Amino acid sequence: MGQTLKKDTPLHVINNMSKNTMLETLDIEVTEVGDDYLIGTMPVDHRTKQPAGLLHGGASCTLIESLGSIGSTLVVDFKTHNIVGIEINANHVRSATEGVITGVAKLVHGGRKIHIWQVDIHNNENKLICTGRLTVMVIPKK
């Protein structure tokens, strides 16, 4: 793979990047960063549920894209490159109705132009509720 995350970046700096964004609105928070992974959480509440009271699939996709995109910003020099999600897929395998979900995003390919993230989301009982992949393009800033 060749790429590692800048895990020495303090969590408060990483989470402050989300100010005034959807991530702040949904209370998505990065809780851990490793060499090739990061972990983040999101509550299951009125902001993230669909009308039937279940976690909205779009909210799960938002967590997948958020974690992968944040991870890619910790791989590249964000002053010289932008990160753009270009493809996302998700399989919803179990519902969630309350609590906090946890996403574990693992960098499976960290090339110069493309990053691929595998993200597994678990509920409070550590049961898999969603698994997905995000493809990110790394674009030089002009």
Secondary structure, DSSP 4 states (H G I P E B T S, - for coil): ------TTS-HHHHHHTTTTSHHHHTT-EEEEE-SSEEEEEEE-STTTB-TTSSBPHHHHHHHHHHHHHHHHHTTS-TTTEEEEEEEEEEEE-S---SSEEEEEEEEEEE-SSEEEEEEEEE-TTS-EEEEEEEEEEEEE--
